[in-house]
Amino acid sequence: MWSLLIKEIDRQSVIVKGGLNMLVDDNYSATIITDEQHARQIDKLEIVEGEIKVKDGIELTPLDVLNEIKVN
């Protein structure tokens, strides 16, 4: 299951981790179930008024492109 882990930092909700079948290893304020495309690009997301949104002026990379990216 793809999900996002949220923490309260300086009274703001911040997405700190995203991934598949993650082990919850710390005290998070929330866990949100999401799709693969969002979970793999948490740097492009923010929480605004309690909702997860893509940052202004940013587009999520399509999954087929993400899957072609090789990690060293």
N, C-alpha and C positions, 0 to 999 in steps of 0.2 A: 504494500500500500504506500503510495507516494504521500508525503506529508511535510509540513513546515513546523518547526519548533520556535516558539515565541518566548521572549524574556522581557521583563519590565526593566528598563535601564533608564535611570534618571526620570522616572515617572512617564516614560514613553514605551510603547510596545515596539519591539524590534525583532525582526526575523533573524535568528542566529544560525539556523541550520535548515537544510532541505534535503530530502533524499528518499530512498526506497527502503522500507522495512527497517527503519532506524531504531537503534537501541536508545532509549531515553536514559541518559547518563548524568543528568543534572536536574536541578529544580527549575522547570520551565513553567511559565504562567499559562501557556496554552499549547495545544497540539491541534493543527488544522489539517484535515485531509484535503488534498489537492490533486492536480494532474501532474504528469511527468514534466511537461513543458515548464510549468511554474516552479516545481521543486528543484529543477536543475539550473535555474537562473535567479536565485534569490537576490543577487546583487542588483537586479533590475526591478525589484519589488519594494513597496513600502506599505505601511499601514496608515491609512487616513480615516479618522473618525470610526475606528473599529473595523474597517474593511481593507482587505488586501487589494492593492491596485498596482498596475504597472506605472513606474515613474513617468512624469510628463516628458515628452520628447523621446521616449525610449520605446523600442519595439522588441518583443520577444523573438528570439531566433526559432525558426521552425524545427521540429524534432528531426526531420531528415537531415538537416544541416548539422545539428548538434551531434547526431550519431556518426557523422563523417569526421568530426574533429578528433584527432589523435592526441592522447595525453602521454607525455614522456615519463 
